[in-house]
């Protein structure tokens, strides 16, 4: 609910910030009619691209008036026309006049620019006839527009006391501070650098309650290396190409992103059991290979999950969690092609033809992964509370000739397993989970104060448990239990 209400303001900031920036004005800059014309060309081109971007997603960017440019001694003062962003659902974002100051970079075709966003910015929702507004308490931003990148190579923006208000429902989204910082450099026609977004003291209030949701700090850092931005734009503009994904893989460089959110608090009856987290982290990286495959790495973690313990089963929910997931040699284009084939099969009129096409697509996936030697690795997985710790490392790899189409392993260790089972046995709804945990306990070896179990899937399809054949080990353990009783 909260996300959908503020998607348009987020789009608005992306649209404006990608268009405008702030300079440190150069002394004795060459300010003349020729420079004014060059600046006009840059702004007109940028506005045209933003209009096309709005159209491509089913909306429209409507302008009223013209771009004007005046010359001062050391910079150009430009004003953009009033703008209305119309979404596909007829929502409208009305923007007033935007003022820009621009200075040419010496011995370059690049620009330093500054912008003052109008405030408030008013949003009309066509669905519920509501009115929203964005108020910016203070703002300061700056960067360099690089012609060779056709975008901003550096940018620093500071926005304080940003308030998004739904004047119909009295919902309020408060951002104490929004900071943007990016720095990219060109080498051999490719770009690399970092871009960071920081939000501080964020909260959401509704008409009846304050701080329904809040967090102290959010930071997102994106790192790119060897990116061909111009080719990227050209490929996106020709997005109907059947080789779209493969083309993007071939021109993209290495990319990683990390998001950290600290001191999250949740206070709403709709999520009565969840109170918040000390910290949430999410990371992702992508590395292309020369043969059109991708290696992808993901890491997820949270610390200090805070719950209202309503039942014994809630007490065993991990308060801390972390995991790393690596995908190697992922043939993304081939998988997209199979997905297209699967989707197209659903449109077939003949039921038998439809079923055959679906079956062919499903059978082709293991072969595709085998050919690419695709592998999945799970590492550093840890779940814990004050009473137990569970760790897991595992892997799976598509393998030609394997009975199941892949081989793999899972190495699991649990400290405090008996206490977990005892707590869950008090909950009738946890019977299935208790059964699985008891099976794990039965198959595992107990040493160094924890239960340990390693499962291995062989090419023959057999499952090994701590170096024993799974079924034989289970029978041996059950025999021991009977003899003990």
ChimeraX attribute file (.defattr): number of C-alpha atoms within 10 A of each C-alpha:
attribute: neighborCount
match mode: 1-to-1
recipient: residues
	/A:1	5
	/A:2	10
	/A:3	8
	/A:4	7
	/A:5	15
	/A:6	16
	/A:7	10
	/A:8	19
	/A:9	18
	/A:10	10
	/A:11	12
	/A:12	16
	/A:13	12
	/A:14	11
	/A:15	16
	/A:16	14
	/A:17	17
	/A:18	15
	/A:19	18
	/A:20	28
	/A:21	27
	/A:22	24
	/A:23	23
	/A:24	13
	/A:25	17
	/A:26	14
	/A:27	10
	/A:28	10
	/A:29	14
	/A:30	16
	/A:31	16
	/A:32	14
	/A:33	12
	/A:34	10
	/A:35	17
	/A:36	21
	/A:37	12
	/A:38	13
	/A:39	21
	/A:40	16
	/A:41	12
	/A:42	16
	/A:43	17
	/A:44	15
	/A:45	12
	/A:46	17
	/A:47	18
	/A:48	13
	/A:49	13
	/A:50	18
	/A:51	17
	/A:52	16
	/A:53	16
	/A:54	19
	/A:55	15
	/A:56	11
	/A:57	10
	/A:58	13
	/A:59	19
	/A:60	20
	/A:61	19
	/A:62	14
	/A:63	16
	/A:64	12
	/A:65	10
	/A:66	11
	/A:67	16
	/A:68	14
	/A:69	20
	/A:70	13
	/A:71	16
	/A:72	11
	/A:73	11
	/A:74	17
	/A:75	25
	/A:76	21
	/A:77	19
	/A:78	23
	/A:79	18
	/A:80	20
	/A:81	18
	/A:82	16
	/A:83	17
	/A:84	19
	/A:85	23
	/A:86	21
	/A:87	19
	/A:88	13
	/A:89	11
	/A:90	15
	/A:91	20
	/A:92	21
	/A:93	22
	/A:94	16
	/A:95	20
	/A:96	17
	/A:97	16
	/A:98	19
	/A:99	18
	/A:100	21
	/A:101	24
	/A:102	27
	/A:103	26
	/A:104	26
	/A:105	18
	/A:106	12
	/A:107	6
	/A:108	9
	/A:109	14
	/A:110	21
	/A:111	22
	/A:112	25
	/A:113	28
	/A:114	24
	/A:115	24
	/A:116	18
	/A:117	21
	/A:118	14
	/A:119	16
	/A:120	17
	/A:121	18
	/A:122	20
	/A:123	24
	/A:124	18
	/A:125	18
	/A:126	13
	/A:127	9
	/A:128	9
	/A:129	10
	/A:130	14
	/A:131	19
	/A:132	24
	/A:133	19
	/A:134	18
	/A:135	17
	/A:136	17
	/A:137	14
	/A:138	14
	/A:139	17
	/A:140	16
	/A:141	21
	/A:142	22
	/A:143	23
	/A:144	26
	/A:145	27
	/A:146	20
	/A:147	14
	/A:148	15
	/A:149	18
	/A:150	14
	/A:151	17
	/A:152	25
	/A:153	21
	/A:154	20
	/A:155	25
	/A:156	20
	/A:157	18
	/A:158	15
	/A:159	18
	/A:160	18
	/A:161	18
	/A:162	19
	/A:163	20
	/A:164	24
	/A:165	24
	/A:166	23
	/A:167	12
	/A:168	12
	/A:169	12
	/A:170	14
	/A:171	19
	/A:172	20
	/A:173	23
	/A:174	19
	/A:175	22
	/A:176	18
	/A:177	19
	/A:178	19
	/A:179	18
	/A:180	19
	/A:181	18
	/A:182	19
	/A:183	17
	/A:184	18
	/A:185	15
	/A:186	17
	/A:187	10
	/A:188	7
	/A:189	13
	/A:190	19
	/A:191	18
	/A:192	19
	/A:193	18
	/A:194	18
	/A:195	18
	/A:196	19
	/A:197	17
	/A:198	18
	/A:199	20
	/A:200	21
	/A:201	16
	/A:202	22
	/A:203	21
	/A:204	21
	/A:205	17
	/A:206	16
	/A:207	11
	/A:208	8
	/A:209	11
	/A:210	15
	/A:211	18
	/A:212	15
	/A:213	19
	/A:214	23
	/A:215	23
	/A:216	16
	/A:217	18
	/A:218	21
	/A:219	17
	/A:220	18
	/A:221	17
	/A:222	18
	/A:223	18
	/A:224	19
	/A:225	20
	/A:226	18
	/A:227	20
	/A:228	20
	/A:229	19
	/A:230	15
	/A:231	15
	/A:232	16
	/A:233	13
	/A:234	10
	/A:235	18
	/A:236	14
	/A:237	13
	/A:238	10
	/A:239	12
	/A:240	9
	/A:241	12
	/A:242	11
	/A:243	14
	/A:244	14
	/A:245	18
	/A:246	18
	/A:247	17
	/A:248	19
	/A:249	22
	/A:250	16
	/A:251	18
	/A:252	20
	/A:253	20
	/A:254	16
	/A:255	20
	/A:256	18
	/A:257	18
	/A:258	18
	/A:259	18
	/A:260	17
	/A:261	21
	/A:262	20
	/A:263	17
	/A:264	22
	/A:265	19
	/A:266	21
	/A:267	17
	/A:268	15
	/A:269	9
	/A:270	8
	/A:271	9
	/A:272	12
	/A:273	16
	/A:274	17
	/A:275	16
	/A:276	20
	/A:277	21
	/A:278	17
	/A:279	19
	/A:280	22
	/A:281	18
	/A:282	17
	/A:283	18
	/A:284	18
	/A:285	18
	/A:286	19
	/A:287	18
	/A:288	20
	/A:289	15
	/A:290	8
	/A:291	12
	/A:292	19
	/A:293	21
	/A:294	20
	/A:295	19
	/A:296	19
	/A:297	18
	/A:298	18
	/A:299	19
	/A:300	17
	/A:301	18
	/A:302	21
	/A:303	18
	/A:304	17
	/A:305	19
	/A:306	18
	/A:307	16
	/A:308	11
	/A:309	13
	/A:310	10
	/A:311	12
	/A:312	16
	/A:313	18
	/A:314	14
	/A:315	18
	/A:316	19
	/A:317	16
	/A:318	21
	/A:319	18
	/A:320	21
	/A:321	22
	/A:322	19
	/A:323	19
	/A:324	18
	/A:325	19
	/A:326	17
	/A:327	19
	/A:328	18
	/A:329	21
	/A:330	22
	/A:331	20
	/A:332	16
	/A:333	20
	/A:334	19
	/A:335	16
	/A:336	14
	/A:337	15
	/A:338	19
	/A:339	16
	/A:340	12
	/A:341	16
	/A:342	18
	/A:343	14
	/A:344	13
	/A:345	21
	/A:346	15
	/A:347	10
	/A:348	13
	/A:349	9
	/A:350	10
	/A:351	12
	/A:352	10
	/A:353	13
	/A:354	16
	/A:355	13
	/A:356	12
	/A:357	19
	/A:358	20
	/A:359	13
	/A:360	14
	/A:361	19
	/A:362	15
	/A:363	11
	/A:364	15
	/A:365	15
	/A:366	18
	/A:367	15
	/A:368	17
	/A:369	22
	/A:370	18
	/A:371	14
	/A:372	18
	/A:373	16
	/A:374	22
	/A:375	21
	/A:376	18
	/A:377	18
	/A:378	19
	/A:379	18
	/A:380	15
	/A:381	19
	/A:382	20
	/A:383	20
	/A:384	20
	/A:385	17
	/A:386	11
	/A:387	13
	/A:388	17
	/A:389	18
	/A:390	20
	/A:391	19
	/A:392	18
	/A:393	19
	/A:394	19
	/A:395	18
	/A:396	18
	/A:397	19
	/A:398	22
	/A:399	22
	/A:400	17
	/A:401	11
	/A:402	14
	/A:403	14
	/A:404	16
	/A:405	17
	/A:406	22
	/A:407	22
	/A:408	19
	/A:409	20
	/A:410	18
	/A:411	17
	/A:412	19
	/A:413	19
	/A:414	23
	/A:415	20
	/A:416	17
	/A:417	19
	/A:418	15
	/A:419	12
	/A:420	19
	/A:421	21
	/A:422	12
	/A:423	17
	/A:424	21
	/A:425	16
	/A:426	13
	/A:427	13
	/A:428	10
	/A:429	11
	/A:430	15
	/A:431	14
	/A:432	9
	/A:433	13
	/A:434	19
	/A:435	13
	/A:436	12
	/A:437	17
	/A:438	14
	/A:439	12
	/A:440	17
	/A:441	19
	/A:442	18
	/A:443	25
	/A:444	23
	/A:445	15
	/A:446	15
	/A:447	9
	/A:448	8
	/A:449	9
	/A:450	18
	/A:451	21
	/A:452	21
	/A:453	20
	/A:454	20
	/A:455	21
	/A:456	23
	/A:457	19
	/A:458	16
	/A:459	17
	/A:460	13
	/A:461	14
	/A:462	15
	/A:463	19
	/A:464	18
	/A:465	22
	/A:466	17
	/A:467	12
	/A:468	15
	/A:469	14
	/A:470	17
	/A:471	14
	/A:472	12
	/A:473	18
	/A:474	17
	/A:475	12
	/A:476	13
	/A:477	15
	/A:478	14
	/A:479	11
	/A:480	11
	/A:481	11
	/A:482	8
	/A:483	8
	/A:484	7
	/A:485	5
